[in-house]
């Protein structure tokens, strides 16, 4: 449940920042995984990561793993 809440908060924050002015005062610090995967996961994401965001700094680097139940079809 906690992961879902954090993901939704990042989604809402990403939408707010993507609609804000490109004046250098509105910044988003988030993991690239959820920011880039959310448009494929949720139906109505109103931002396009490659168009609406510009990376300015790398703060950390870590692997991203996507997994699912092997029995589920």
PATOR-549951 format. One record per residue (C-alpha): x negated, y, z negated; residue in three letters. Coordinates in steps of 0.25 Angstrom, whole numbers, plus 5000, padded with zeros to 4 digits. Layout:
N
XYZala;...
REM end
This chain:
73
500050005000unk;498950104997unk;498250085010unk;499650115017unk;499750245009unk;498350285012unk;498550255027unk;499850335028unk;499150455021unk;498050455031unk;499050445042unk;499850565036unk;498550645034unk;498050615048unk;499350665054unk;499250795046unk;497850815050unk;498050785065unk;499150895065unk;498350995058unk;497551105065unk;496151075070unk;495451185062unk;494451095054unk;495251115041unk;496150995042unk;495350865040unk;495650725039unk;494750625032unk;495250485035unk;494750345040unk;494750325055unk;495450195054unk;496750235049unk;496750365057unk;496550295070unk;497350175067unk;498650245062unk;499150285076unk;499150135080unk;499750095067unk;500850195065unk;501950235075unk;501950385073unk;500550435070unk;500550575075unk;499050585078unk;498050535087unk;496750505080unk;495850535092unk;496550655096unk;496950725083unk;495650705075unk;494250735076unk;493150665068unk;492250765061unk;491450675051unk;491250525047unk;491350515032unk;491350365031unk;491250235039unk;491950105036unk;492549985044unk;493949975048unk;494649835047unk;496049805052unk;496649675048unk;497949595048unk;498549475042unk;498049355051unk;499449285050unk;500249405054unk;500649405069unk;
REM end
